[in-house]
Amino acid sequence: MPKAKTAHVSETPATAVLRQHGVAFTEHPYEYVEHGGATHSAEVLGFDPFSVVKTLVMQDQDAKPLIVLMHGNRKVSTKNLARQIGAKSVEPCKPEVASRHSGYQVGGTSPFGTRRAMPVFIEKSILRLPRIALNGGRRGYLIGIDPQVCVTLLHAKPVECAIDL
């Protein structure tokens, strides 16, 4: 992963949680573009979109929220995910519902420091990467971390539900 720019971004709930737990991370601010997604951030930062991880707030059939961490250039097979987590169905939350659960603006959602504790599921192949970039808690701001931190701090459970875009 390229070296972080020296620009410092003010603390977010996500970075506060990481600092509190002594987790080393790099900061990667970029120009946010509406609906640009992980593909845009990977492109402008010079990262492999496979190592840029999206934080997706979804819900099961009972409207219970959950977080899925997915490669930037893949999407979630909700059918496979539901089967693996023992749910009847899983679907993305509407943006306003996702914001209410996470406390973050859509496009700036981090799995760390969410308003509400939610189960976290991580695409298994993400855990094989040496470093990942994921949202640091605001639009236009990624942080680089060891993906194992997601298991240690978030108790993320590995799943296999990635499908090509």
N, C-alpha and C positions, 0 to 999 in steps of 0.2 A: 504494500500500500504506500502511496506517495507520502512524503513528510507533510505534517500539518502546517498550515499557514500560522504565522505568529499572532494573527488577529484573535483577540480573546472575546468570547461571547459571555454575556452576563449569566449568572447561575440560573439554572432551571430546577424544578423538582427532581428531574432525572440526574443531573450532574451532582446535586446535593446528596442524593442517595449513594451515588458511586463514590464521592469523596468521603462520605461518612463511613463507608466500608473499606476505604483504602484502595479502591480499584484504580489502576492507572488507565488513562484513556487519552486519546488525541482528539483535538477539535478541528472540524472541517466545515467552516461556514461557506455558503455559496449563495448565489442569487436564486431565490425561490421563484418558480414559475407555476402558476395555477395549473393543476392537472399534469404537471411534468413528471411527477412520480420518481421512483427509484432510477428509472432509465435516464432521466434528465440529470439528476444529481450525480450519478455514476459518470455520465459523459463530461459534465463540467469539472468534476474533481479528478478525472482520469482514473477512476476505479473500474474494476471488472463488475458489471451489473450482478453477477452471480454472488459477489461478496458484499453487495449492498443489500441489507435486510430490511424488508418492509414490516411494520407493526400494524397488523390488521385486527380491528375489534369486531368480533362476530358474536352471534348468539345462538343458543340451542333452541329446540322446540318449545321450551318453557320461558323463552326470552332471557335466560341466564347468560350474562356476558362472558366472553373468553377472549384471550389474545392468541393470535397465530403469528409466529415469526417466519417469514417466507423470503426466499431469494428474490431479489429485485426483478429478475427476468423470468420468473415462474408465477403461476397462479395456483390457488388452492382448489383441489378437488373436494368440494364440501361433502360429497357422498362418501369418499374415502375417509375424510377426517371424522365425520359423524360415526362411521362404523368403528374406527379405531378408538374413539373416546367414549363409546357406549351411548351415543345420543341417537335419537330418531332422525334428527335433521340439524343442519347448521347453515346459517346464512349470514351475510355481512349485516352489521347494524346500519341503520340510516345514520348519516353524518351527525345529526344533532344528538342522537342517542349515544353514538360512540363518544362524542365529546363529553356528554354528561357522565358516562362511566369512567372515562380516562382522566378527565380534567384538562385534556389537551385539545387544541384546535386540530381538526382533521388536516393532514399534511404536515403536522408537527407532533405526531403521537410517538411517544417513547414507551417501551414496556416498563421502564423504571420510574418510580415515583408517581404511579397512577393514583387518582383520587380514591378509587375503589379497588380492593384486592380482587384479582380475577385469576382463574387458572391460566397458565401460559403453556402453549404447545409450540415446539420448534421443529422445523423440518430437519430431519436427522442428518442430512448431508451438510447442513450449516456447521454442525459440530466438528466436522472434519477439516474445516478451514482454519488456517493459523490466526487470522484476524478478520473481523467483519466491521462494516460501517453501518450504524443504525441511527435512527433519529435521536437527537439529544434533548428533545423536549420543546422544540420550536421549529417553525417553518424555516428552511434554509440553513439548517444546522445538523450535521451528522457528527457522531463520535466514533472513533475507532477503538475497538476493544477485542479481547480474547473471547470467542463465543462461549467458552466454558463458564464465563461469568453469568450467563443467562441461566445456566443450570444451578450454579451455586447460589445466586441471589434471588432468582425468580422461581426456582424449583421447576424450571421448564421441562416438560416431558417430551421426549423425541417422538415424532410421528412421521409417516411417509405419505404425503398427500400432494406433492408438487406435480403440476402438469405444465407443459410448455405453453407459453403465451400464444 
